Amino acid sequence: MPINFDTVPNRRIPGHLNKWTYYPKDELPMWVADMDFPAPKPILEAIHKEVTQGVLGYELPSNE
């Protein structure tokens, strides 16, 4: 599945404390393991499926 790395979402959303709002706009925060691109659609769909079913407790790993 191709990912478009030419499109970068706006991460400077007011009210969200993250690396893009914590530092001034003239500083470029370079953290490790922080995604600056949207998650792929299959991952978003899997998360959405789990959240909409409503049970969000801890689970044991499956054999899959």
C-alpha positions as a LaTeX table, in Angstrom:
\begin{tabular}{lrrr}
\hline
Residue & $x$ (\AA) & $y$ (\AA) & $z$ (\AA) \\
\hline
Met1 & 0.00 & 0.00 & 0.00 \\
Pro2 & 1.63 & 3.26 & $-1.08$ \\
Ile3 & 1.92 & 6.08 & 1.40 \\
Asn4 & 2.03 & 9.70 & 0.29 \\
Phe5 & 4.94 & 11.27 & 2.14 \\
Asp6 & 4.45 & 14.52 & 0.21 \\
Thr7 & 1.34 & 15.36 & 2.24 \\
Val8 & 2.03 & 16.27 & 5.85 \\
Pro9 & $-0.96$ & 16.80 & 8.17 \\
Asn10 & $-1.20$ & 19.93 & 10.28 \\
Arg11 & 0.14 & 18.87 & 13.67 \\
Arg12 & $-0.02$ & 22.36 & 15.22 \\
Ile13 & $-3.62$ & 21.97 & 16.38 \\
Pro14 & $-4.53$ & 24.39 & 19.18 \\
Gly15 & $-5.45$ & 22.62 & 22.40 \\
His16 & $-3.30$ & 19.54 & 21.69 \\
Leu17 & $-0.07$ & 19.39 & 23.65 \\
Asn18 & 2.42 & 17.62 & 21.43 \\
Lys19 & 5.89 & 18.34 & 20.15 \\
Trp20 & 4.49 & 20.69 & 17.49 \\
Thr21 & 2.67 & 22.94 & 19.95 \\
Tyr22 & 5.08 & 22.65 & 22.90 \\
Tyr23 & 7.98 & 24.33 & 21.09 \\
Pro24 & 7.96 & 27.69 & 19.28 \\
Lys25 & 7.23 & 27.60 & 15.53 \\
Asp26 & 10.83 & 28.51 & 14.69 \\
Glu27 & 12.13 & 25.34 & 16.43 \\
Leu28 & 12.06 & 21.97 & 14.69 \\
Pro29 & 11.49 & 19.21 & 17.29 \\
Met30 & 13.14 & 15.98 & 16.15 \\
Trp31 & 11.79 & 13.24 & 18.43 \\
Val32 & 12.27 & 9.55 & 17.83 \\
Ala33 & 9.24 & 7.30 & 17.11 \\
Asp34 & 6.71 & 10.11 & 16.69 \\
Met35 & 4.70 & 9.73 & 13.52 \\
Asp36 & 4.43 & 12.90 & 11.48 \\
Phe37 & 2.37 & 11.19 & 8.79 \\
Pro38 & $-1.14$ & 9.73 & 8.99 \\
Ala39 & $-1.48$ & 6.06 & 9.88 \\
Pro40 & $-2.28$ & 3.74 & 6.93 \\
Lys41 & $-5.99$ & 3.07 & 6.30 \\
Pro42 & $-5.87$ & $-0.65$ & 7.34 \\
Ile43 & $-4.55$ & 0.35 & 10.77 \\
Leu44 & $-7.16$ & 3.09 & 11.19 \\
Glu45 & $-9.90$ & 0.65 & 10.14 \\
Ala46 & $-8.74$ & $-1.98$ & 12.67 \\
Ile47 & $-8.65$ & 0.59 & 15.47 \\
His48 & $-12.08$ & 1.92 & 14.48 \\
Lys49 & $-13.51$ & $-1.62$ & 14.50 \\
Glu50 & $-12.25$ & $-2.26$ & 18.03 \\
Val51 & $-13.42$ & 1.07 & 19.40 \\
Thr52 & $-16.93$ & 0.85 & 17.93 \\
Gln53 & $-17.59$ & $-2.57$ & 19.47 \\
Gly54 & $-17.30$ & $-0.83$ & 22.85 \\
Val55 & $-15.36$ & $-3.30$ & 25.03 \\
Leu56 & $-11.95$ & $-1.76$ & 25.72 \\
Gly57 & $-10.56$ & $-3.93$ & 28.52 \\
Tyr58 & $-7.27$ & $-5.78$ & 28.61 \\
Glu59 & $-7.05$ & $-8.95$ & 26.53 \\
Leu60 & $-4.66$ & $-11.86$ & 26.18 \\
Pro61 & $-2.87$ & $-12.26$ & 22.83 \\
Ser62 & $-4.63$ & $-14.57$ & 20.40 \\
Asn63 & $-2.99$ & $-17.49$ & 18.57 \\
Glu64 & $-3.14$ & $-15.40$ & 15.40 \\
\hline
\end{tabular}
